[in-house]
Amino acid sequence: MRQKVTKRVTIAEIRAANPIWFSRDSKRFFNDIDYKIRTGASGRRYLVRSTYAFTDMFDGVKKLHYRINPIDSNVLKVLPLIDEIFHTKEEVDQWLKTERR
């Protein structure tokens, strides 16, 4: 069943509902670069993060990738991330087009 998205949610609203999640310390710890709110095929909203998170551990090379966290539409809470790691924006777009709740 497709969830109807009735109101556009802004990143400012998501930040206000999750102040610790978007704190300067959290952003620095996870090495996040940018955040976007996107809607999947089911109508569910997601936070898409471009990040370097943990890629440089154990002498690894710092590498940009994308991670996706579902958003609870009722309270705008950022939920635990989807396990998949996306290497390009196109991979993110494809996943969002085919995701099903």
N, C-alpha and C positions, 0 to 999 in steps of 0.2 A: 504494500500500500504506500503510495506516494504522500509524504508529509508536505502540506501546503505551507510555504514560507510567506507569511503575511506582512512582515515588517523587516526592512533592511536593518541589519545590525552593524554597527560601526566598531572598528578596532578600539576606539575610545571607550565604548560601552563595555567591551570585553575586558579591557584593562581596569576599568573602575570596579568591575565585579570580581577581579582576581589580582588585587594589588601586590600580594607577595609573589605570585607567579611571574608578574611582569616587573619585579623590582630590579634595580640596577645590578645588585649582587647576583640575582638569579640569571639575568641576561649574560653577565660576565662569566659565571660558572659554566653555563651551558654553551657559551660562545655563539649565541644566537645573533643573527645579522638583521633579519627582517621578519615581519609577521603580516599575513594576509588572511582575511576571512573569505572562505569559498563555500559554495553549496554543492553537495553531491547530487547524483541522479535521484536519490530517494527524497531529496529536499532537506536533508540534514545539513547543518552548518559545521564547518571544520576550520580550525586554526592551522594554517600551513606556515611552517617555520623554515626559513633558510638558515642553516647553522653549520658550524664547524665542529659541533659537539663530539668530543672525545676521539676525533680522528687522528690527533697528533699524540695519542698515548703510546707508550712503549716505543718511542722513536719513530712513530708513524708520520706520514706527510699530512699536513693540515689540508683538508679537502672539503669543499662546500658540498652539501647535500641538503635534502629536504625531508622534514618529518611532519606528520599530520596528527593532530589531536582533535577528537570529536568535541563538540560544544553542547552542553545541556541547554537547550533552547529556553527552558522555563526560568532558569536562574542565571544563564550565561556563564556557567562554570566550565572551565577547561578541564576535560576528562583525560584519563591516561592515554598515552599515545598509541597509535596503530603500530604494530611491530615492524612493518615493512619500511625499508630505507629507500628513498627515491633519489636518483642521481641527477635528474634533470626536471625542469618545469613540465616538460612534455609527459614524463612518466606520472607526475602528479595529476595533470589534466586527464590523462587516460584513466587513472584510478578513480577519479571523481566522476567521470562519465559512466563508469561501470559499477560503482559501489552499490551495494544493497544492504540495507540495515540487517 
